[in-house]
Amino acid sequence: MNVLWQFIRLSSPLYGLVGTGYLIACLPWWRQGWTQGISSFVFVAALPAMLFQMMSHQASLPPVDGRVLIAYFGSCLIVFLIGRAAGAWLFGLDGTARSVFGLGGIFSNIVLTGLPIARIALGDTAVPVVALLLVFNALTLWTLVSVAVEWSRHGSFSGAGFAKTALTVLRNPIILGIIGGAAFGRLGFALPPAVDAALGAVGNVAGPAALLMLGMGLAAFPLKPQWGSTLTICALKLLLQPLVVWLLALALGLPALELRAVVLVASMSVGVNVYLMSVQFQAIQGPIASSVVLSTLLAAVTTPLLLAALQATT
């Protein structure tokens, strides 16, 4: 019980920032342009700077175990297939909608909640593990759902579509910050002390700013609750995926830190990118938007419970 209370105490201020951002964006005088300005600061400057600075010190941290990728993305494939089957069987969705439905059960909000919570709950040594997952997450999962959608529509998937997806991911400032910082450190370079301190200060702001921005973004979502499908997506994302990751990590013999990190990432709420995918493919936009909001609220309870269980058993 003490362990559970510790994680609740650590994570509740973080989710409180999400709620604060939501309330701010709901104020009648708040302008959408201000939210976009904060979003640009978070995604283009603060988070890339934080990740570059932290990854530039990666040589002084323990190396990341490659089995992390097998455990995490193995769980993604398993839960994605279960989600597609559930979408067809429970809700009669077509092939495109089933793919987006399955994506909702596996695409974690790593940037806005995974990184800040991992850094607070598990420490800086967990950041390289989370960053590794973040680098591969968008490319792997967007490609997975794109393949599934194109296959359901046309029975094939083009190499040009994969190349376009890969290029989009690699242009992301956050991905560039991770790759650039890791390369900088691995090549034996060191940031000047003043620059390192400045980037560290920006990094201290990045996490809270990201959580505030998440709350502001949630306020703009067009909610159309369809409780059956929304709750099913939340169950897949917040309960099934973390449990599958946990089992795979145990089977692979991952050390305690890596095990906790992959389960924590899997326990995060549905990522906003899933809503973008639902818009792109014109499929189940209402349930996906609702699941993004509801899973963020529910994760404030389920993530501390999972972390406490991990702490007690590993």
C-alpha positions as CSV (number, residue, x, y, z in Angstrom):
1,M,0.0,0.0,0.0
2,N,2.9,2.3,0.8
3,V,4.3,1.7,-2.7
4,L,1.0,2.5,-4.3
5,W,0.7,5.7,-2.4
6,Q,4.2,6.7,-3.4
7,F,3.4,6.4,-7.1
8,I,0.1,8.1,-6.7
9,R,1.9,11.0,-4.9
10,L,4.5,11.1,-7.7
11,S,2.0,11.0,-10.6
12,S,-1.0,13.0,-9.3
13,P,0.7,16.4,-9.8
14,L,1.5,15.4,-13.4
15,Y,-2.1,14.6,-14.2
16,G,-3.1,17.7,-12.3
17,L,-1.2,19.7,-14.9
18,V,-3.2,17.9,-17.6
19,G,-6.4,19.0,-15.8
20,T,-5.1,22.5,-15.4
21,G,-4.4,22.8,-19.1
22,Y,-7.9,21.5,-19.9
23,L,-9.5,24.1,-17.6
24,I,-7.4,26.9,-19.0
25,A,-8.3,26.0,-22.6
26,C,-12.0,26.0,-21.6
27,L,-11.9,29.6,-20.4
28,P,-14.1,31.8,-22.6
29,W,-11.3,34.3,-23.3
30,W,-8.7,31.7,-24.2
31,R,-7.6,31.7,-27.8
32,Q,-6.8,28.6,-29.8
33,G,-3.7,30.4,-31.2
34,W,-2.2,30.5,-27.8
35,T,-2.6,26.7,-27.5
36,Q,-0.9,26.3,-30.9
37,G,2.0,28.6,-29.7
38,I,2.5,26.5,-26.6
39,S,2.4,23.3,-28.8
40,S,5.0,24.7,-31.1
41,F,7.3,25.5,-28.1
42,V,6.9,22.0,-26.7
43,F,7.3,20.0,-29.8
44,V,9.8,22.1,-31.7
45,A,12.0,23.5,-28.9
46,A,11.5,22.2,-25.3
47,L,11.2,18.4,-25.7
48,P,13.8,18.2,-28.5
49,A,16.2,20.2,-26.3
50,M,15.6,18.1,-23.3
51,L,16.0,14.8,-25.2
52,F,19.2,16.0,-27.0
53,Q,20.7,17.0,-23.7
54,M,19.8,13.8,-21.9
55,M,20.7,11.5,-24.8
56,S,24.1,13.3,-25.2
57,H,24.9,11.9,-21.8
58,Q,23.9,8.4,-22.8
59,A,27.5,7.0,-22.8
60,S,27.5,7.5,-19.0
61,L,24.3,5.5,-18.6
62,P,23.7,1.7,-18.8
63,P,23.2,0.5,-22.4
64,V,19.7,-0.2,-23.5
65,D,18.8,-3.8,-23.9
66,G,17.5,-4.6,-27.4
67,R,15.0,-7.1,-26.0
68,V,13.0,-4.0,-24.9
69,L,12.0,-3.6,-28.6
70,I,10.9,-7.2,-28.9
71,A,8.8,-7.1,-25.7
72,Y,7.2,-3.8,-26.5
73,F,6.4,-4.2,-30.2
74,G,5.7,-7.9,-29.8
75,S,2.9,-6.8,-27.4
76,C,1.8,-4.2,-30.0
77,L,1.3,-6.8,-32.7
78,I,-0.6,-9.2,-30.4
79,V,-2.9,-6.5,-29.0
80,F,-3.4,-4.9,-32.4
81,L,-4.6,-8.3,-33.8
82,I,-6.9,-8.8,-30.8
83,G,-8.2,-5.2,-31.2
84,R,-9.0,-5.8,-34.9
85,A,-10.8,-9.0,-34.1
86,A,-12.8,-7.3,-31.3
87,G,-13.7,-4.4,-33.6
88,A,-15.2,-6.9,-36.1
89,W,-16.9,-9.2,-33.6
90,L,-18.3,-6.7,-31.1
91,F,-19.0,-3.6,-33.3
92,G,-19.1,-4.9,-36.9
93,L,-16.4,-2.5,-38.2
94,D,-15.0,-2.7,-41.7
95,G,-11.3,-3.4,-42.4
96,T,-10.2,0.3,-42.2
97,A,-12.1,1.0,-39.0
98,R,-10.9,-2.2,-37.5
99,S,-7.3,-1.2,-38.1
100,V,-7.8,2.3,-36.5
101,F,-9.6,0.6,-33.6
102,G,-6.7,-1.8,-33.1
103,L,-4.2,1.1,-33.3
104,G,-6.1,2.8,-30.4
105,G,-5.2,-0.2,-28.2
106,I,-1.5,0.1,-28.7
107,F,-0.4,3.7,-29.6
108,S,0.8,5.2,-26.3
109,N,1.1,8.9,-25.6
110,I,4.9,8.6,-25.0
111,V,5.9,12.2,-25.7
112,L,3.4,14.1,-23.5
113,T,2.9,11.6,-20.6
114,G,5.4,8.7,-21.0
115,L,8.6,10.8,-20.8
116,P,7.6,13.1,-17.9
117,I,6.2,10.2,-15.8
118,A,9.1,7.9,-16.5
119,R,11.6,10.6,-15.5
120,I,9.8,11.3,-12.2
121,A,8.8,7.7,-11.3
122,L,11.8,5.7,-12.6
123,G,14.6,8.3,-12.8
124,D,16.8,9.5,-15.6
125,T,18.3,6.1,-16.2
126,A,14.9,5.1,-17.7
127,V,14.9,7.9,-20.3
128,P,17.1,6.1,-22.8
129,V,14.7,3.1,-22.7
130,V,11.7,5.3,-23.3
131,A,13.5,7.3,-26.0
132,L,14.4,4.0,-27.8
133,L,10.7,3.1,-27.9
134,L,9.8,6.6,-28.9
135,V,12.1,6.5,-31.9
136,F,10.6,3.3,-33.3
137,N,7.0,3.8,-32.1
138,A,5.6,6.2,-34.7
139,L,7.3,4.6,-37.7
140,T,6.5,1.0,-36.6
141,L,2.9,1.5,-35.6
142,W,1.9,4.0,-38.4
143,T,3.4,1.5,-40.9
144,L,1.6,-1.4,-39.3
145,V,-1.8,0.3,-39.5
146,S,-1.1,1.7,-43.0
147,V,-0.3,-1.8,-44.2
148,A,-3.5,-3.2,-42.6
149,V,-5.7,-0.4,-44.1
150,E,-4.1,-0.7,-47.6
151,W,-4.4,-4.4,-47.5
152,S,-8.0,-4.3,-46.5
153,R,-8.8,-1.8,-49.2
154,H,-6.6,-3.1,-52.1
155,G,-4.9,-6.3,-51.0
156,S,-1.4,-4.7,-51.2
157,F,0.9,-2.0,-49.8
158,S,3.3,0.1,-51.8
159,G,6.9,0.8,-50.9
160,A,6.3,4.5,-51.7
161,G,3.7,4.6,-48.9
162,F,6.3,3.2,-46.4
163,A,9.0,5.7,-47.6
164,K,6.6,8.6,-47.1
165,T,5.8,7.5,-43.6
166,A,9.5,7.0,-42.7
167,L,10.4,10.4,-44.1
168,T,7.6,12.1,-42.1
169,V,8.7,10.4,-38.9
170,L,12.4,11.2,-39.4
171,R,11.6,14.9,-39.9
172,N,10.0,15.0,-36.4
173,P,12.0,17.4,-34.2
174,I,11.6,15.1,-31.2
175,I,13.0,12.1,-33.2
176,L,15.8,14.4,-34.5
177,G,16.6,15.4,-30.9
178,I,16.9,11.8,-29.7
179,I,19.0,10.6,-32.7
180,G,21.2,13.8,-32.7
181,G,21.8,13.7,-29.0
182,A,22.6,10.0,-29.0
183,A,25.0,10.4,-31.9
184,F,26.6,13.4,-30.3
185,G,27.4,11.5,-27.1
186,R,28.4,8.3,-28.8
187,L,31.0,10.1,-30.9
188,G,32.6,11.3,-27.7
189,F,31.6,14.9,-27.8
190,A,30.5,16.9,-24.7
191,L,28.3,19.9,-24.5
192,P,30.0,23.1,-23.1
193,P,28.9,23.4,-19.4
194,A,26.9,26.6,-20.1
195,V,25.0,25.0,-23.0
196,D,24.5,21.8,-21.0
197,A,23.0,23.8,-18.1
198,A,20.8,25.9,-20.4
199,L,19.4,22.8,-22.1
200,G,18.9,21.2,-18.7
201,A,16.9,24.2,-17.6
202,V,14.8,24.0,-20.8
203,G,14.3,20.3,-20.1
204,N,12.9,21.1,-16.6
205,V,10.2,23.2,-18.2
206,A,9.5,20.7,-21.0
207,G,7.7,18.1,-19.0
208,P,5.2,20.4,-17.3
209,A,4.7,22.3,-20.5
210,A,3.9,19.1,-22.4
211,L,1.4,18.0,-19.8
212,L,-0.3,21.5,-19.8
213,M,-0.4,21.3,-23.6
214,L,-2.0,17.9,-23.5
215,G,-4.8,19.2,-21.4
216,M,-5.3,22.1,-23.7
217,G,-5.4,19.8,-26.7
218,L,-8.0,17.5,-25.1
219,A,-10.3,20.5,-24.6
220,A,-10.5,20.9,-28.4
221,F,-11.4,17.3,-29.1
222,P,-14.9,16.7,-30.8
223,L,-16.3,14.2,-28.3
224,K,-19.0,11.9,-29.5
225,P,-19.2,9.2,-26.9
226,Q,-20.0,5.7,-28.1
227,W,-19.4,4.0,-24.8
228,G,-19.0,0.4,-25.9
229,S,-16.3,1.0,-28.4
230,T,-14.6,3.8,-26.3
231,L,-14.4,1.6,-23.2
232,T,-13.1,-1.3,-25.2
233,I,-10.3,0.8,-26.7
234,C,-9.4,2.0,-23.2
235,A,-9.4,-1.6,-21.8
236,L,-7.1,-2.7,-24.6
237,K,-4.8,0.2,-24.1
238,L,-4.6,0.6,-20.3
239,L,-5.0,-3.1,-19.2
240,L,-4.4,-5.6,-21.9
241,Q,-1.3,-4.1,-23.5
242,P,0.6,-3.5,-20.2
243,L,-0.2,-7.0,-19.1
244,V,1.0,-8.5,-22.4
245,V,4.2,-6.4,-22.3
246,W,4.8,-7.5,-18.7
247,L,4.5,-11.2,-19.7
248,L,6.8,-10.8,-22.7
249,A,9.4,-8.9,-20.7
250,L,9.4,-11.6,-18.0
251,A,9.7,-14.3,-20.7
252,L,12.6,-12.5,-22.2
253,G,14.3,-12.0,-18.9
254,L,14.5,-8.2,-19.0
255,P,16.1,-6.5,-16.0
256,A,13.9,-4.7,-13.5
257,L,14.5,-1.2,-14.9
258,E,13.7,-2.1,-18.5
259,L,10.7,-4.2,-17.5
260,R,9.2,-1.3,-15.5
261,A,10.0,1.2,-18.3
262,V,8.2,-0.8,-21.0
263,V,5.2,-1.6,-18.9
264,L,5.0,2.1,-17.9
265,V,5.1,3.2,-21.5
266,A,2.4,0.6,-22.4
267,S,0.2,1.8,-19.6
268,M,0.1,5.4,-21.0
269,S,-3.2,6.8,-22.5
270,V,-4.1,6.6,-26.2
271,G,-1.9,8.8,-28.2
272,V,-3.2,11.8,-30.1
273,N,-1.7,10.4,-33.3
274,V,-4.5,7.8,-33.3
275,Y,-7.0,10.5,-33.7
276,L,-5.0,11.9,-36.6
277,M,-5.1,8.5,-38.2
278,S,-8.8,8.2,-37.8
279,V,-9.2,11.6,-39.5
280,Q,-6.9,10.5,-42.3
281,F,-8.8,7.3,-43.0
282,Q,-12.3,8.8,-42.1
283,A,-13.0,6.0,-39.6
284,I,-14.5,6.0,-36.0
285,Q,-13.4,9.5,-35.2
286,G,-15.9,9.9,-32.3
287,P,-14.8,6.8,-30.4
288,I,-11.1,7.5,-30.9
289,A,-11.5,11.1,-29.7
290,S,-13.4,10.0,-26.7
291,S,-10.9,7.2,-25.9
292,V,-8.0,9.8,-26.0
293,V,-9.7,11.9,-23.3
294,L,-11.1,9.0,-21.2
295,S,-7.9,7.0,-21.2
296,T,-6.0,10.0,-20.0
297,L,-8.3,10.3,-17.1
298,L,-8.3,6.6,-16.3
299,A,-4.5,6.3,-16.6
300,A,-4.2,8.6,-13.6
301,V,-5.4,5.5,-11.6
302,T,-4.3,2.5,-13.7
303,T,-0.6,3.6,-14.2
304,P,0.1,4.1,-10.5
305,L,-1.5,0.7,-9.8
306,L,0.7,-1.0,-12.4
307,L,3.8,0.7,-11.2
308,A,3.1,-0.3,-7.6
309,A,2.5,-3.9,-8.7
310,L,5.8,-3.9,-10.6
311,Q,7.7,-2.4,-7.6
312,A,6.2,-5.2,-5.4
313,T,7.0,-8.1,-7.7
314,T,10.4,-7.2,-9.4
